[in-house]
Amino acid sequence: MPPENTTRRSGTGTAVAGMTMVTLGAMTANIASYLLHLPAGRWLGPAGYGEFASLLAAQLVLAVPALALQTVIAREAVHGAGTAVLRRLGHRCALIAVIAAVALVPVVSWALDTSIAGAFGALVTAPLLVLLATEQGLLQGRARFAALSVVLAAAGIAKVVPAVAVLAAGGGPGAALLAGAAGTGVVAVAAALFVGRSEPEHPGEPEHPGDAEAAPRIPGAAAVMRASQVQLALIALTSLDLMLARMLLDADSAGLYALGAVATKVAFWLPQAVGVVLYPRMANPAESASAVRSALAVLVGLGTALVAAAAICAPVVPLLVGDAYEPVQSLLWLFALQGACLAVLQGALLSAIAGDRTSLAGVAWVGLAVEAVLMSTVASTMKQFIAVAVGVAALTAAVVSVLAVRGASAATKTTRLEHTNAAPRREA
């Protein structure tokens, strides 16, 4: 067998193994997170659970900078930045998160009509998530996906188990969220110790040719802010339709839409490991073009399978949740299609962060504005809402994907040209 074929097959096997491990870790964390709602709803009662759920939603928004930091750390790790430099960036961002969280506690308490203790319990998690994201970014950038999978699963379990214990003991939303924050902090410290102990002897060595002659990259908070607006645009696109349905449709239609949106979330989150595993290659200019194309192809394939599965399994919906939800049965594949399109969009936007081409997020922001306008002025039924959501998601994903592939291809060509021109100088 030719060596290049062996290398290609080995690389494919490594990527599949990485995706499997990351998927298992992420699914463990997501299942733990979903299970938290069951005891919370039962033990807190409607009023207490309403406060708890709203604070969790606020916590999700504040987690956006942590997600962005992880992608920046991973990108710079691929480019050869040292662990110490990247940790300092993480610590600076954590300090900013502390200041922002403290300042926002009274604002969130007022806006969501919750207690100060509850708002503090939710927001204090933000800087801890930033510290955890730093370690996850180091693992992702070094392509250590087995360790990353363990950290993802541990973070999900450590956040949920203490919160459930506090709820079982009669604690309120604030105490439960504070306990979850403590669990997150423990995992962040443990991950830092683990990553520090297992770092290679030369963690700052370049990961691809040409870096040794380049000036060291020193990332700053501005890079995290640029990545944050990309992540924020994506999260907004995954939730805007659900919020507008709650505001603009009647109660029954909004409830049906919320159930259908479960299929959207599944189709969106299930392929998440694809971007996580291929991201280090996307951040390497020499491999970015092939990595972006591979990621988008895999995401399209998985999305097609998930849409087909949703169409096949749709008749089971009334049996599981009741006949009242039968109207959503015929639309379930459309909800899955929306999630699949958003997953492709996520892959394309991740490649934009990997190549520091975050201006691509402008297309997603435009799509968000178009969706808001159409749903507020044209759509008036559940079918029209999901039709608008699918159309916007598909068009936005297509445009961003084409631009992402072009940008990655240009970066790869430039890198190869630089290496070709540098070769005669090194020989001389």
C-alpha positions in Angstrom: 0.0 0.0 0.0 1.4 3.5 -0.9 2.6 5.5 2.1 0.3 8.4 1.3 -2.7 6.1 1.4 -1.6 4.6 4.7 -1.2 8.1 6.2 -4.6 9.2 4.9 -6.3 6.1 6.3 -4.5 6.5 9.6 -5.6 10.2 9.8 -9.2 9.3 9.0 -9.2 6.7 11.7 -7.7 9.1 14.2 -10.4 11.7 13.4 -13.2 9.2 13.7 -11.9 8.0 17.1 -11.6 11.6 18.2 -15.1 12.4 17.1 -16.4 9.3 19.0 -14.7 10.2 22.2 -15.7 13.9 22.1 -19.3 12.9 21.3 -19.4 10.6 24.3 -18.0 13.3 26.6 -20.4 16.0 25.3 -23.4 13.7 25.3 -22.7 12.8 29.0 -22.5 16.5 29.9 -25.7 17.3 27.9 -27.7 14.4 29.4 -26.6 15.4 32.9 -27.7 19.0 32.1 -31.1 17.9 30.9 -31.6 15.6 33.9 -31.1 18.5 36.2 -34.4 20.0 35.1 -36.5 16.9 36.3 -35.7 17.2 40.0 -35.7 21.0 39.8 -39.2 21.1 38.4 -40.5 18.6 40.9 -38.8 20.0 44.1 -38.9 23.8 43.4 -42.5 24.0 42.2 -43.6 26.2 39.3 -42.5 29.5 40.7 -39.1 28.3 41.9 -38.5 26.4 38.7 -39.3 29.5 36.6 -36.6 31.4 38.5 -34.2 28.5 38.2 -34.8 28.1 34.4 -34.5 31.8 33.7 -31.2 32.0 35.6 -29.8 29.0 33.7 -30.7 30.8 30.4 -28.8 33.9 31.6 -25.9 31.6 32.5 -25.9 30.2 29.0 -25.5 33.7 27.5 -22.6 34.5 29.8 -21.0 31.2 28.7 -20.5 32.6 25.2 -17.1 34.2 26.0 -15.9 30.9 27.5 -16.8 29.1 24.2 -15.0 31.8 22.3 -11.9 31.6 24.5 -11.7 27.9 24.0 -11.6 28.3 20.2 -8.9 31.1 20.4 -6.8 29.1 22.8 -7.0 26.0 20.6 -6.1 28.0 17.5 -3.1 29.6 19.1 -2.0 26.3 20.5 -1.9 24.9 17.0 0.2 27.9 15.9 2.8 27.1 18.6 1.9 29.5 21.4 3.2 28.3 24.7 1.0 27.0 27.5 2.1 29.8 29.9 1.1 32.5 27.4 -2.3 30.9 26.7 -3.0 30.5 30.4 -2.3 34.1 31.1 -4.8 35.0 28.4 -7.3 32.7 30.1 -6.6 34.4 33.5 -7.1 37.9 32.1 -10.4 36.8 30.5 -11.5 35.2 33.8 -10.8 38.5 35.7 -12.9 40.4 33.1 -15.6 37.8 33.6 -15.5 38.3 37.4 -15.9 42.1 37.0 -18.8 41.7 34.5 -20.5 39.1 36.6 -20.4 41.2 39.8 -21.7 44.2 37.9 -24.5 42.2 36.2 -25.9 40.5 39.4 -28.3 43.4 40.3 -29.2 43.9 36.7 -30.1 40.2 36.1 -31.9 40.0 39.4 -34.1 43.0 38.4 -34.6 41.9 34.7 -35.6 38.3 35.6 -37.3 39.2 38.8 -35.1 36.8 40.9 -33.3 37.1 44.2 -29.9 38.6 44.4 -28.6 35.3 45.8 -30.0 33.4 42.8 -28.5 35.8 40.3 -25.1 35.6 42.0 -25.3 31.8 42.0 -25.9 31.8 38.3 -23.4 34.5 37.3 -20.5 33.4 39.5 -20.1 30.4 37.2 -19.0 32.6 34.3 -15.3 33.1 35.4 -15.0 29.5 36.4 -16.3 28.4 32.9 -13.6 30.7 31.4 -10.9 29.0 33.4 -12.2 25.6 32.4 -12.4 26.7 28.7 -8.7 27.6 28.9 -7.8 24.0 29.7 -10.3 22.6 27.2 -8.7 24.8 24.5 -5.2 23.6 25.3 -6.4 20.0 25.0 -8.3 20.7 21.8 -5.4 22.5 20.2 -3.0 19.7 21.1 -5.5 17.2 19.6 -5.8 15.3 22.9 -9.4 14.3 22.4 -9.5 11.4 24.9 -8.5 13.8 27.7 -10.9 16.5 26.4 -13.8 14.0 26.4 -13.1 13.2 30.1 -13.0 16.8 31.0 -16.3 17.6 29.2 -18.1 14.7 30.9 -16.6 15.5 34.3 -17.6 19.2 34.0 -21.2 18.3 33.2 -21.5 15.8 36.0 -19.7 18.0 38.6 -22.0 20.9 37.7 -25.2 18.9 38.1 -24.6 16.4 41.0 -24.0 19.1 43.7 -27.0 21.1 42.4 -29.3 18.1 42.7 -27.9 17.3 46.1 -28.7 20.9 47.3 -32.2 20.7 45.8 -32.8 17.4 47.5 -31.8 19.0 50.8 -34.4 21.7 50.4 -32.1 24.4 49.0 -33.5 27.1 46.6 -32.4 28.1 43.1 -29.5 30.3 44.3 -28.0 27.6 46.5 -28.3 25.0 43.8 -26.7 27.2 41.2 -23.9 28.1 43.6 -23.3 24.4 44.3 -23.1 23.8 40.6 -20.5 26.6 40.3 -18.4 25.0 43.0 -18.4 21.7 41.1 -17.3 23.6 37.9 -14.5 25.2 39.9 -13.3 21.9 41.2 -13.1 20.4 37.6 -11.4 23.6 36.3 -8.6 23.2 39.0 -8.3 19.5 38.4 -8.1 20.0 34.6 -5.4 22.6 35.0 -3.3 20.3 37.2 -3.8 17.4 34.7 -2.9 19.5 31.6 0.1 21.0 33.4 1.5 17.7 34.4 1.0 16.1 31.0 2.2 18.9 28.7 5.0 17.9 26.3 8.6 19.1 27.0 8.4 21.7 24.3 4.8 22.9 24.3 5.7 26.0 22.3 7.1 24.2 19.3 5.4 25.1 16.0 2.9 22.5 14.8 3.5 23.1 11.1 6.4 24.2 8.9 7.2 27.8 8.7 6.2 28.8 12.2 9.8 28.6 13.4 10.7 31.6 11.3 7.6 33.6 12.2 7.3 36.0 15.1 5.6 34.5 18.2 1.9 35.0 18.3 0.7 36.7 21.4 -3.1 36.5 21.6 -5.1 39.1 23.5 -8.6 39.7 24.8 -9.5 41.4 21.5 -9.2 38.1 19.7 -11.6 36.5 22.2 -14.1 39.4 21.7 -14.0 38.8 17.9 -14.6 35.1 18.4 -17.4 35.9 21.0 -19.5 37.8 18.5 -19.3 34.8 16.1 -20.5 32.4 18.8 -23.2 34.9 19.9 -24.5 35.1 16.4 -24.7 31.3 16.2 -26.5 30.9 19.6 -28.9 33.7 18.7 -29.8 31.9 15.4 -30.5 28.7 17.4 -32.9 30.3 19.8 -34.5 33.4 18.1 -37.4 31.5 16.5 -38.3 29.7 19.7 -38.4 33.0 21.6 -40.5 34.7 18.9 -42.8 31.8 18.7 -43.4 32.2 22.5 -44.1 35.9 22.0 -46.1 35.9 18.7 -48.0 32.6 18.4 -50.9 31.4 20.5 -50.1 29.3 23.6 -50.9 26.0 21.9 -48.9 26.7 18.8 -46.0 27.9 20.8 -46.0 24.7 22.8 -46.1 22.6 19.6 -43.2 24.7 18.2 -41.2 24.1 21.4 -41.6 20.4 21.1 -40.5 20.4 17.5 -37.5 22.5 18.5 -36.2 19.5 20.4 -35.5 17.9 17.0 -33.7 21.1 16.0 -31.5 20.9 19.1 -30.7 17.3 18.6 -29.7 17.8 14.9 -27.6 20.8 15.9 -25.8 19.5 18.9 -25.2 15.8 17.9 -22.6 16.5 15.2 -20.7 19.0 17.4 -17.7 16.7 17.8 -17.0 17.1 14.0 -16.0 20.8 14.4 -14.2 20.1 17.7 -12.0 17.4 16.3 -11.2 19.0 12.9 -10.7 22.5 14.4 -6.9 22.0 15.0 -6.5 21.2 11.3 -8.7 24.1 10.3 -6.3 26.4 12.3 -3.3 25.1 10.4 -3.1 27.1 7.2 -1.4 24.2 5.4 -4.4 21.9 6.1 -7.2 24.3 6.5 -8.8 24.0 3.0 -9.0 20.2 3.2 -10.2 20.3 6.8 -13.0 22.8 6.1 -14.2 20.8 3.2 -14.1 17.5 5.2 -15.9 19.1 8.1 -18.7 20.5 5.9 -19.1 17.2 4.0 -19.4 15.2 7.2 -21.9 17.6 8.6 -24.0 17.6 5.5 -24.0 13.8 5.5 -24.9 13.5 9.2 -27.6 16.2 8.8 -29.1 14.2 5.9 -29.2 11.1 8.0 -30.8 12.9 11.0 -33.5 14.5 8.8 -34.4 11.1 7.4 -34.4 9.6 10.9 -36.8 12.4 12.1 -39.1 11.7 9.2 -39.1 8.0 9.9 -39.6 8.4 13.7 -42.2 11.2 13.5 -45.2 8.8 13.9 -43.9 7.9 17.4 -44.2 11.4 18.7 -47.9 11.3 19.7 -47.3 7.9 21.4 -44.5 9.4 23.5 -45.9 12.8 24.4 -49.6 12.5 23.7 -52.1 13.1 20.9 -52.2 16.8 21.6 -48.8 17.1 19.8 -49.9 15.2 16.7 -49.9 18.5 14.6 -46.1 18.7 14.9 -45.6 15.2 13.6 -45.6 16.1 9.9 -43.2 19.0 10.5 -40.6 17.2 12.6 -38.3 16.6 9.6 -38.3 20.4 9.0 -37.2 21.1 12.5 -34.4 18.5 12.1 -33.5 20.2 8.8 -33.2 23.5 10.5 -30.9 22.0 13.1 -28.8 20.3 10.4 -28.4 23.6 8.5 -27.3 25.3 11.7 -24.8 22.6 12.4 -23.2 23.2 9.0 -23.2 26.9 9.7 -21.5 26.2 13.0 -18.8 24.2 11.2 -18.2 27.1 8.7 -18.1 29.7 11.5 -15.6 27.6 13.5 -13.4 27.6 10.4 -13.7 31.4 10.3 -12.5 31.6 13.9 -9.7 29.1 13.2 -8.4 31.3 10.4 -9.1 34.6 12.3 -11.6 35.6 9.6 -14.4 36.5 12.0 -15.9 39.1 9.7 -17.8 36.1 8.2 -20.1 36.3 11.2 -21.6 39.4 9.5 -23.6 37.1 7.2 -25.0 35.3 10.3 -26.0 38.6 11.9 -27.8 39.6 8.6 -29.6 36.2 8.6 -30.7 36.8 12.2 -32.1 40.2 11.3 -34.0 38.8 8.3 -35.4 36.0 10.3 -36.6 38.4 13.0 -38.3 40.7 10.4 -40.0 37.9 8.5 -41.3 36.2 11.6 -42.6 39.5 13.0 -44.3 40.7 9.9 -45.1 37.7 7.5 -45.2 34.5 9.5 -48.3 33.9 11.6 -48.6 30.1 12.0 -46.3 27.4 13.2 -45.8 26.0 9.7 -44.8 29.5 8.4 -42.4 30.0 11.4 -40.5 26.8 10.8 -40.5 27.5 7.0 -38.8 30.9 7.6 -36.4 29.4 10.1 -35.3 26.6 7.7 -35.0 29.0 4.8 -32.9 31.5 6.7 -30.7 28.7 8.2 -30.1 27.0 4.9 -29.3 30.2 3.0 -27.0 31.5 5.7 -25.2 28.2 6.0 -24.7 28.0 2.2 -23.3 31.5 1.9 -21.0 31.2 4.9 -19.8 27.8 3.8 -18.8 29.0 0.4 -17.0 32.0 1.8 -15.3 29.8 4.4 -14.0 27.3 1.8 -12.7 30.2 -0.4 -11.0 31.8 2.6 -9.4 28.5 3.7 -8.3 27.7 0.2 -6.6 31.1 -0.2 -4.8 30.7 3.2 -3.6 27.2 2.1 -2.3 28.5 -1.2 -0.5 31.4 0.4 1.1 29.1 3.0 2.4 26.7 0.3 3.7 29.6 -1.8 5.6 31.0 1.2 7.1 27.6 1.9 8.1 27.2 -1.7 9.8 30.6 -1.8 11.5 30.0 1.5 13.0 26.7 0.4 15.7 28.2 -1.9 16.7 30.7 0.8 17.2 27.9 3.4 19.3 25.9 0.8 21.4 29.0 0.1 
